[in-house]
Amino acid sequence: MSTQPVLIAGQWRPAAGSQTFQAENPRLETSLPEQYPLSLWQDCAAALDAATAAQRELATLPAEARAIFLDRFAARIEARAAELVEIAALETALPPKPRLADVELPRTTNQLRQAAAAVRDGSWVLATIDSKLQIRSQFGPLGPVAVFGPNNFPFAFNSVAGGDFAAAIAAGNVVIAKANTSHPGTTRRLAEEAALAAAEAQLPPATVQLLYRLDHADGARLVSDPRLGATGYTGSRAAGLMLKQAADAVGKPIYLELSSINPVVILPGALRERAAPIADEFTTSCLMGAGQFCTNPGLILLLAGPATEAFLAEIATRFQQAPVGTLLSSRVAQSLVVSVHQLHAAGAEILAGGERGGGTGASYANTLLRVSGEQFLQHAEQLQTEAFGNVSLAVVAASGEQLAEILDRLEGNLTGTIYSHTGVDDEPLYAQLEPRLRQKVGRLLNDRMPTGVAVSPAMNHGGPFPATGHPGFTAVGIPASLRRFAMLQCYDQVRQSRLPPALRNQNPTGRLWRLVDGAWSQGDVPA
């Protein structure tokens, strides 16, 4: 079978080099037939050259062209939805319905359309005008962006259709997409539609480019290349830190989403009041999608007592009785073997599961572990090993003071949750714990599990390291996500005709919010 081509400079062409790989059918743990190339540096260099030229051309086009592209791309994805869902399900073992067809694909097209709306509104640039000194600034394109997509969201975080992609394009940048090797067929089909949408919107042919796989050295070289503006990466901590080291060495921005165990604190009053519903919510959240969500609750924190013992026994029973899902790949299953072994070696007792298998194809038994608060404090680093999948660790603290100390020892996470009594029973303990947890997480929740991530302007899908590489930015939530891929551009005494439209005296749309002489306004600047 012939090897699939890469997309460079608007053309589908053979990749440099002869090495290939195949995606896996996780349900059968067998290779799928299509061959995909491992690109050499020649492909990266060609893509970077084309991206540099396309970036200059894109800067001359009206913003509306990008909005048209994003809207048409969303429509094209919907028109090809059945085929996209079929191949994504084959490559990832994620259920076609409701997960892919009814949840993730609509979220993806919604993100693209929200990005288009942000382009048309324009307020995301934070236009700031000092009319007295004639100094004006706004956020503008940073330059070509490389996007490395993860394995667990073949649509919504895809390198050529997901949130990073949409944000980079909306901010005025061209994109070099590096496909995740778990779902190259899905990514190729999305890239086909993106290329056609770009042509319809009359964008430069190299606005969207696609490479499937790079070796580590070329990946590091790509993110540190002077022709690149920034990188968006979602994936493993080890690979992300390697890329970060290369990018940091030359001062290139790289926005990382790495590991997160998303602590859930359950206070005593909540257990007394509604232990069974919380057990339902926790089991559903932890095992949903075989636990392969970046916001999966991988750590549960409780205070010692009979109610906690009964709760953990109930969770263990539910884990044992629940169906075991198919994982994204045999590599994910093997990674769980390693992670659970590390947790067990650090003192965690296995209450349920702890073995590979139990489901169809690539799978790992639903696993619950526990340690005491004292054990956790003695081995805090090892016991925060991320087990990416249907695994969670319970930490049972001896007191509220010890629980507070445990929170102080947590690494950064995307989310943190506190379940408490619906009345006032837990208020003193909540007041003691919340400030500590607040500093460790990007998104704080009360009385609900963290698995869902709404695509809302107020959403923060980020957090302190190692959840992300920088706690001030979000990968979900438009327009804030656009600013990762933008630079602050200042204009000092620049003539009106030469200013970007958002910085001229006349408001270009009459709706654009601008900070004019210290006050937010949608009006014109007096001449």
C-alpha positions in Angstrom: 0.0 0.0 0.0 1.3 3.5 -0.9 2.3 5.9 1.9 -0.1 8.9 2.5 1.3 12.3 1.4 2.0 15.3 3.6 0.4 18.7 3.0 3.1 21.4 2.3 2.6 24.8 0.6 -0.9 23.8 -0.5 0.1 20.6 -2.2 -0.3 17.0 -1.1 3.1 15.5 -1.8 5.3 12.5 -0.8 7.2 13.1 2.4 11.0 13.1 2.5 12.3 9.9 3.8 11.2 6.3 3.6 10.2 5.3 7.2 6.5 4.8 7.8 4.1 3.9 10.7 0.6 2.7 11.0 -2.2 3.6 13.4 -3.7 0.9 15.6 -7.2 -0.4 16.0 -7.3 -0.5 19.8 -10.2 -2.9 20.0 -8.3 -5.5 18.1 -4.8 -4.3 19.0 -3.9 -4.7 15.3 -2.4 -2.2 12.8 -4.6 -0.4 10.4 -3.7 -0.7 6.8 -2.9 2.9 5.9 0.8 3.8 5.9 1.9 7.3 7.1 5.4 8.9 6.8 8.0 9.8 9.4 9.1 13.2 7.9 12.7 14.2 7.8 13.9 17.8 8.4 13.5 18.6 4.7 9.7 18.5 5.2 9.9 20.7 8.3 12.2 23.2 6.5 9.9 23.3 3.4 6.8 23.8 5.7 8.6 26.6 7.6 9.6 28.4 4.4 6.0 28.1 3.0 4.6 29.3 6.3 6.8 32.3 6.4 5.7 33.4 3.0 2.0 32.7 3.8 2.2 34.6 7.0 3.3 37.8 5.2 0.5 37.3 2.7 -2.1 36.7 5.4 -1.2 39.9 7.1 -2.3 41.8 3.9 -5.8 40.3 3.9 -8.8 41.5 5.8 -9.7 39.7 9.1 -13.0 38.7 7.5 -11.1 36.2 5.3 -10.0 34.3 8.4 -13.6 34.3 9.8 -14.9 33.0 6.4 -12.4 30.2 6.5 -13.3 29.2 10.1 -17.0 29.1 9.3 -16.6 27.2 6.0 -14.2 24.7 7.7 -16.9 24.1 10.3 -19.5 23.5 7.6 -17.2 21.1 5.7 -16.5 19.1 8.8 -20.3 18.7 9.4 -20.8 17.7 5.8 -18.2 14.9 6.2 -19.2 14.0 9.8 -20.2 10.4 9.2 -16.9 9.5 7.6 -14.9 11.4 10.2 -16.7 9.7 13.1 -16.2 6.3 11.5 -12.4 6.7 11.1 -12.0 8.4 14.5 -13.8 5.5 16.2 -11.7 3.0 14.4 -8.4 4.7 15.4 -9.3 5.5 19.0 -12.0 3.1 20.1 -14.0 6.0 21.4 -17.7 5.4 20.9 -19.2 6.9 17.8 -22.4 7.8 19.8 -22.7 9.8 21.8 -19.1 10.7 22.4 -17.8 11.5 18.9 -20.9 12.3 16.8 -23.0 14.0 19.4 -20.5 15.6 21.8 -17.0 16.1 20.4 -17.6 16.8 16.8 -20.3 19.5 17.6 -17.9 21.0 20.2 -15.2 21.2 17.5 -17.4 23.0 15.0 -18.7 25.3 17.7 -15.1 26.2 18.6 -14.4 27.1 15.0 -17.5 29.3 14.8 -16.8 31.0 18.1 -13.3 31.8 16.8 -14.8 33.2 13.6 -17.1 35.4 15.7 -14.1 36.6 17.8 -12.4 37.6 14.6 -15.4 39.6 13.4 -15.9 41.3 16.8 -12.3 42.2 17.1 -12.4 43.1 20.8 -10.0 40.3 21.6 -7.0 42.4 20.4 -7.5 44.7 23.5 -7.0 47.9 21.5 -5.6 50.6 23.8 -5.3 54.2 22.8 -3.6 57.2 24.5 -4.9 60.0 22.3 -2.8 62.7 24.1 0.6 61.0 23.6 -0.5 59.3 20.4 0.6 55.9 21.6 -1.6 53.0 20.6 -1.3 49.2 21.1 -3.1 46.0 20.3 -2.5 42.2 20.1 -1.5 41.0 16.7 -0.3 37.9 15.0 2.9 36.3 16.4 3.9 34.3 13.4 3.6 30.7 12.1 2.3 28.4 14.9 3.1 24.7 15.2 0.3 22.6 16.8 1.0 19.2 18.4 -2.4 17.5 19.1 -3.1 14.9 21.8 -4.4 11.3 21.4 -7.6 11.6 23.5 -9.6 14.2 21.5 -9.4 13.3 17.8 -11.6 16.3 16.9 -11.8 18.9 19.6 -8.0 19.1 20.2 -6.9 17.9 16.8 -3.8 19.7 15.5 -5.6 20.7 12.4 -9.1 21.4 13.7 -9.1 21.8 17.5 -8.9 24.6 19.9 -5.2 25.5 19.5 -5.7 25.5 15.7 -8.8 27.7 15.8 -7.1 30.1 18.2 -3.9 30.4 16.1 -5.8 31.0 12.9 -8.2 33.5 14.5 -5.3 35.4 15.9 -3.9 35.8 12.3 -1.3 33.1 12.2 -0.8 30.2 9.8 -0.5 26.7 11.2 1.9 23.8 10.8 0.0 20.8 12.3 1.8 17.8 13.6 -0.7 15.0 13.7 -1.0 12.6 16.7 0.2 9.2 15.6 -2.9 7.6 17.3 -5.3 9.1 14.7 -3.5 10.1 11.5 -6.4 9.1 9.3 -8.8 11.4 11.1 -6.3 14.2 10.9 -5.6 13.7 7.2 -9.3 14.0 6.4 -9.7 17.1 8.5 -6.7 18.6 6.8 -8.3 17.9 3.4 -11.3 19.9 4.4 -9.2 22.7 5.9 -7.2 23.0 2.7 -10.4 23.3 0.7 -11.9 25.8 3.1 -8.7 27.9 2.9 -9.0 28.0 -0.9 -12.7 29.0 -0.7 -11.8 31.8 1.7 -8.9 32.8 -0.6 -6.3 32.4 2.1 -2.7 31.6 1.2 -2.2 27.9 0.2 0.2 27.3 3.1 -2.2 28.7 5.8 -2.7 25.0 6.9 0.1 22.4 6.5 0.3 18.9 7.9 3.1 16.6 8.9 2.3 13.2 10.6 5.4 12.3 12.6 8.8 13.6 13.5 11.7 12.1 15.5 12.5 13.9 18.7 15.4 15.8 17.4 13.4 17.3 14.5 10.5 18.1 16.8 12.9 20.0 19.1 14.5 21.7 16.0 11.0 22.7 14.7 9.8 24.4 17.9 13.1 26.4 18.2 13.4 27.4 14.6 13.6 31.2 14.0 10.9 31.0 11.4 8.3 29.8 13.9 6.3 32.2 16.1 5.0 29.8 18.8 4.0 26.2 19.6 0.9 24.7 21.1 1.4 21.2 22.6 -0.9 18.8 24.4 0.6 15.4 25.4 2.9 13.6 27.6 5.0 15.4 30.2 8.3 13.9 29.1 7.9 14.8 25.4 6.5 18.2 26.3 9.4 19.1 28.6 11.9 18.1 25.8 10.2 20.5 23.4 10.0 23.2 26.1 13.7 22.9 26.7 14.4 23.4 23.0 12.0 26.3 22.7 13.1 28.0 25.9 16.7 27.9 24.8 15.9 30.3 22.0 13.1 32.2 23.7 10.3 30.8 21.6 6.8 30.7 23.3 5.5 27.2 23.8 2.1 26.6 25.4 2.0 23.2 27.0 -0.7 21.0 28.5 1.0 18.2 30.3 -0.1 16.1 33.3 -2.9 16.7 35.8 -4.5 14.5 38.4 -7.3 16.9 39.3 -7.8 16.5 43.1 -11.3 16.0 44.5 -11.7 16.9 48.2 -14.7 15.4 49.9 -15.5 16.9 53.3 -17.1 15.0 56.1 -20.5 16.8 56.0 -20.9 16.0 52.3 -20.3 12.3 53.0 -22.8 12.2 55.8 -25.3 14.0 53.7 -25.1 12.3 50.3 -22.4 9.6 50.1 -24.2 7.5 47.5 -24.8 10.3 44.9 -21.2 11.4 45.3 -20.0 7.8 44.7 -22.2 7.7 41.5 -20.7 11.0 40.3 -17.1 10.0 41.1 -17.4 6.5 39.4 -19.0 8.0 36.3 -16.4 10.7 36.1 -13.4 8.5 36.7 -14.4 5.7 34.3 -16.0 7.8 31.6 -14.1 7.3 28.3 -11.9 4.8 30.2 -10.6 7.7 32.2 -8.8 9.3 29.3 -9.7 12.9 30.0 -7.2 15.6 30.9 -9.6 16.5 33.7 -10.2 13.0 35.0 -10.3 12.9 38.8 -7.1 10.9 39.5 -6.8 11.9 43.2 -9.5 11.9 45.9 -8.9 13.3 49.3 -10.9 12.4 52.5 -10.7 12.6 56.2 -10.3 9.3 58.2 -13.5 7.8 59.7 -16.2 5.2 59.3 -18.0 7.1 56.6 -14.8 7.3 54.6 -14.2 3.6 54.9 -17.7 2.8 53.8 -17.4 5.2 50.9 -14.1 3.7 49.6 -15.6 0.2 49.9 -18.5 1.3 47.9 -16.3 2.9 45.2 -14.2 -0.3 45.0 -17.3 -2.4 44.5 -18.5 0.0 41.8 -15.2 -0.1 40.0 -15.2 -3.9 40.1 -18.7 -4.1 38.7 -18.4 -1.5 36.0 -17.5 -2.5 32.5 -13.9 -2.0 31.5 -13.5 0.4 28.6 -11.1 0.1 25.7 -8.1 2.4 25.9 -6.9 4.6 23.1 -4.0 2.3 22.3 -1.9 -0.6 23.6 0.7 2.1 24.5 -1.8 3.7 26.9 -2.5 0.3 28.5 1.3 -0.3 29.0 1.7 3.2 30.4 -1.0 2.4 33.0 0.9 -0.7 33.9 4.0 1.4 34.6 2.1 4.2 36.5 0.2 1.8 38.8 3.4 0.0 39.6 5.0 3.3 40.5 2.1 4.2 42.8 2.1 0.8 44.4 5.9 0.9 44.9 5.4 4.2 46.7 3.1 2.6 49.2 -0.4 2.7 47.6 -2.6 -0.3 48.4 -4.7 -1.6 45.6 -8.4 -1.8 46.5 -9.7 -2.8 43.1 -8.2 -3.7 39.7 -4.5 -3.3 39.3 -4.1 -5.6 36.3 -3.9 -5.2 32.5 -6.9 -6.4 30.6 -10.5 -7.0 31.5 -12.0 -5.2 28.5 -12.0 -5.5 24.7 -8.6 -5.1 23.2 -6.2 -2.5 24.8 -7.6 -2.3 28.3 -6.7 -2.0 32.0 -9.0 -3.0 34.9 -10.8 -0.2 36.7 -8.4 0.6 39.5 -8.7 2.2 42.9 -5.8 2.6 45.2 -5.4 4.2 48.7 -2.7 5.6 50.9 -2.8 7.4 54.3 -2.1 11.1 54.6 1.2 10.3 56.3 2.3 8.0 53.5 1.4 10.7 50.9 3.5 13.3 52.6 6.4 11.0 52.8 6.3 10.2 49.1 4.3 13.1 47.6 6.2 13.3 44.3 5.9 9.6 43.5 2.2 9.5 44.6 1.4 12.2 42.2 2.4 10.1 39.2 -0.3 10.6 36.6 -2.1 7.3 35.7 -3.8 8.4 32.4 -6.8 6.2 32.3 -9.4 4.5 34.6 -7.3 4.8 37.8 -7.7 6.9 40.9 -5.8 7.2 44.2 -7.6 7.9 47.5 -5.6 9.7 50.2 -7.1 9.4 53.7 -5.9 12.2 56.0 -5.9 11.9 59.7 -7.0 15.5 60.3 -8.0 18.8 58.7 -4.5 20.1 59.4 -2.9 17.1 57.7 -5.3 17.5 54.7 -4.2 21.2 54.4 -0.6 20.1 54.4 -1.3 17.6 51.7 -2.9 20.3 49.5 0.3 22.4 50.1 2.3 19.6 48.6 0.3 19.2 45.4 1.7 20.0 42.1 -0.2 22.3 39.7 -3.4 20.9 38.2 -6.0 21.9 35.7 -8.9 21.5 38.2 -9.6 21.1 41.9 -12.9 20.2 43.4 -14.4 20.5 46.9 -17.6 18.6 47.9 -19.1 20.0 51.1 -22.3 20.0 53.1 -25.1 21.9 51.5 -25.6 23.8 54.8 -22.9 25.2 57.0 -21.4 22.0 58.6 -18.2 22.1 56.5 -17.7 25.9 56.3 -14.8 26.2 58.8 -12.9 23.4 57.1 -13.7 24.7 53.6 -12.4 28.1 54.6 -9.2 26.4 55.8 -8.7 24.3 52.6 -10.0 26.4 49.8 -7.2 29.0 49.7 -4.6 26.3 49.5 -6.3 24.4 46.7 -7.1 27.6 44.9 -3.4 28.3 44.3 -2.8 24.8 42.9 -5.5 24.7 40.2 -6.6 26.7 37.2 -10.3 25.9 37.7 -11.9 25.5 41.1 -15.2 23.6 41.3 -17.8 23.0 44.1 -19.9 19.9 44.4 -19.4 18.6 40.9 -16.8 16.5 39.1 -14.4 18.2 36.8 -14.6 16.1 33.7 -16.7 18.5 31.5 -14.9 21.5 30.0 -17.5 24.0 28.7 -16.4 26.1 25.7 -17.2 29.3 27.4 -15.5 32.7 27.3 -15.1 32.4 31.1 -13.5 29.0 31.0 -9.9 28.4 32.1 -8.4 25.2 30.8 -5.0 25.8 32.2 -3.2 25.8 35.5 0.1 25.9 37.3 2.9 23.6 36.1 2.8 20.7 35.3 -0.8 21.1 34.2 0.4 23.7 31.7 3.7 25.5 31.0 2.2 28.9 32.1 -0.7 29.5 34.5 -1.8 32.7 32.8 -3.2 31.2 29.7 -6.0 28.9 28.7 -6.4 26.4 25.9 -10.2 26.6 26.0 -12.3 29.7 26.1 -12.5 32.3 23.3 -11.3 35.0 23.1 -8.7 34.4 25.9 -7.2 31.4 24.1 -6.3 33.5 21.1 -3.9 35.7 23.0 -1.5 32.8 23.5 -0.6 33.2 19.8 -0.4 37.0 19.7 2.2 39.6 20.4 1.6 43.1 21.9 2.2 45.6 19.1 2.7 49.2 20.0 2.4 52.2 17.6 4.0 55.5 18.6 3.2 58.6 16.6 2.2 56.4 13.6 0.0 58.1 11.0 -3.7 57.3 11.0 -3.7 55.8 7.5 -0.9 53.4 8.6 -2.5 52.2 11.8 -4.4 48.8 12.0 -8.1 49.5 11.7 -8.7 48.8 15.4 -6.3 51.6 16.4 -7.6 54.4 14.2 -9.8 57.2 15.5 -12.9 55.8 13.8 -14.1 52.6 15.4 -14.0 50.1 12.4 -17.2 48.3 13.3 -18.9 50.6 15.8 -19.1 47.6 18.2 -15.4 47.0 18.9 -14.5 47.6 22.6 -11.4 49.7 23.0 -9.6 51.3 26.0 -9.5 54.9 25.1 -7.7 57.3 27.5 -8.4 54.9 30.4 -12.1 54.2 29.7 -13.7 51.4 27.7 -15.6 52.7 24.7 -17.2 51.6 21.5 -17.2 55.1 20.2 -14.7 57.0 17.9 -11.7 58.8 19.2 -12.1 62.6 18.9 -9.8 63.9 16.2 
